[in-house]
Amino acid sequence: MNKLEQLRPSGLHHNPAYSHVVVASGARTIYVAGQVSVDEEGRVVGEGDLAAQTTQVMHNIGLALKAAGASYANVVKITTFVVGYKPELRPIIGKARSVFFEGMEPPASTLVGVTALAAPEWLIEIEAVAVAD
């Protein structure tokens, strides 16, 4: 049976938006490639709108997880890449992303500011690692 344990190490600041450490046990590890804000037809969703793009990216991650027989509850780590990152963008990303992890402990998370992604209209890309039975 899949088991996730989110640790709150003493000495590290508790941030409700992510877990510092996730210990995962399960039969399968699922790696979801970086997802961007495109629909099934490859059209950009939310051009110029970071919140809308984050929502579409998370939706795409959900579709990938479902195909592998997993869900957001199985995600142990996400890495987020944001074009032109500034600290004031973090609440926008966090609000859009938190809906998908509502009612559960959040995964370990890294946010990286980048100069550009593979297409100029993409503002955000998120990759995920999940563990499931």
C-alpha positions as CSV (number, residue, x, y, z in Angstrom):
1,M,0.0,0.0,0.0
2,N,1.2,3.5,-0.9
3,K,2.3,5.5,2.1
4,L,3.4,9.1,2.2
5,E,4.8,10.7,5.3
6,Q,5.3,14.5,5.4
7,L,7.9,15.4,7.9
8,R,8.1,18.7,9.8
9,P,11.8,18.8,10.8
10,S,12.5,20.9,13.8
11,G,14.6,23.9,13.0
12,L,13.0,24.4,9.6
13,H,10.3,27.0,9.1
14,H,6.8,25.5,8.7
15,N,5.3,26.7,5.4
16,P,1.7,25.4,4.8
17,A,2.3,25.7,1.0
18,Y,4.8,22.8,0.8
19,S,6.4,20.0,2.8
20,H,10.2,20.1,3.4
21,V,10.5,16.3,3.4
22,V,8.2,13.6,2.0
23,V,9.0,9.9,2.7
24,A,7.3,7.8,0.1
25,S,6.8,4.1,-0.1
26,G,4.9,2.4,-2.9
27,A,5.3,0.0,-5.8
28,R,5.6,2.5,-8.6
29,T,7.3,5.8,-9.1
30,I,5.6,8.1,-11.7
31,Y,7.6,10.9,-13.3
32,V,5.4,13.5,-15.0
33,A,7.3,15.6,-17.6
34,G,7.1,19.4,-17.2
35,Q,3.6,20.4,-18.2
36,V,2.8,23.8,-19.7
37,S,-0.4,25.7,-20.3
38,V,-1.7,24.0,-23.5
39,D,-5.0,22.2,-24.2
40,E,-5.4,18.9,-25.9
41,E,-5.1,20.6,-29.3
42,G,-1.8,22.3,-28.3
43,R,-3.5,25.8,-28.0
44,V,-2.2,28.0,-25.3
45,V,-4.6,28.5,-22.4
46,G,-4.5,31.8,-20.5
47,E,-2.0,33.7,-22.6
48,G,-0.4,36.4,-20.4
49,D,-2.3,35.2,-17.3
50,L,-0.1,33.4,-14.8
51,A,-3.0,32.2,-12.6
52,A,-4.9,30.8,-15.6
53,Q,-1.8,29.1,-16.9
54,T,-1.0,27.6,-13.5
55,T,-4.5,26.2,-13.3
56,Q,-4.2,24.6,-16.8
57,V,-0.7,23.2,-16.0
58,M,-2.1,21.6,-12.8
59,H,-5.1,20.2,-14.8
60,N,-2.6,18.7,-17.3
61,I,-0.6,17.1,-14.5
62,G,-3.9,15.6,-13.2
63,L,-4.6,14.1,-16.6
64,A,-1.1,12.6,-16.7
65,L,-1.4,11.2,-13.2
66,K,-4.8,9.7,-14.0
67,A,-3.3,7.9,-17.0
68,A,-0.8,6.3,-14.7
69,G,-3.5,5.3,-12.2
70,A,-2.6,8.0,-9.7
71,S,-3.9,11.3,-8.4
72,Y,-2.7,14.6,-6.8
73,A,-2.7,12.7,-3.5
74,N,0.2,10.6,-4.8
75,V,2.4,13.5,-5.7
76,V,5.6,13.7,-3.5
77,K,7.5,16.4,-5.3
78,I,6.9,19.2,-7.8
79,T,9.3,21.6,-9.5
80,T,7.9,24.8,-10.8
81,F,9.7,27.0,-13.4
82,V,8.4,30.6,-13.7
83,V,9.5,33.0,-16.4
84,G,10.7,36.3,-15.0
85,Y,10.0,35.2,-11.4
86,K,9.5,37.9,-8.8
87,P,8.4,37.3,-5.2
88,E,5.1,39.0,-5.8
89,L,4.2,36.2,-8.2
90,R,4.4,33.4,-5.6
91,P,0.9,34.1,-4.1
92,I,-0.7,33.9,-7.6
93,I,0.9,30.6,-8.2
94,G,0.2,29.3,-4.7
95,K,-3.5,30.2,-4.9
96,A,-4.0,28.5,-8.2
97,R,-2.0,25.4,-7.3
98,S,-3.4,25.0,-3.7
99,V,-6.9,24.1,-5.1
100,F,-5.4,20.8,-6.5
101,F,-3.9,19.8,-3.1
102,E,-6.9,20.9,-1.0
103,G,-7.5,18.8,2.1
104,M,-4.1,17.0,1.9
105,E,-0.6,17.7,2.9
106,P,1.3,19.5,0.1
107,P,4.2,17.8,-1.7
108,A,7.8,18.8,-1.4
109,S,8.2,21.7,-3.8
110,T,10.9,23.8,-5.6
111,L,10.3,27.0,-7.4
112,V,12.8,28.2,-9.9
113,G,12.8,31.5,-11.8
114,V,13.9,31.2,-15.4
115,T,14.6,33.6,-18.3
116,A,12.4,31.6,-20.8
117,L,10.6,28.4,-21.5
118,A,10.5,26.5,-24.8
119,A,7.8,28.8,-26.2
120,P,7.5,32.5,-25.5
121,E,3.8,32.4,-24.5
122,W,4.4,30.0,-21.7
123,L,4.8,31.6,-18.3
124,I,5.0,28.5,-16.1
125,E,6.0,24.8,-16.3
126,I,5.6,22.3,-13.6
127,E,6.9,18.7,-13.4
128,A,5.8,16.2,-10.8
129,V,7.0,12.9,-9.2
130,A,4.3,10.6,-7.7
131,V,4.5,7.3,-5.8
132,A,1.6,4.8,-6.1
133,D,0.9,1.1,-5.7
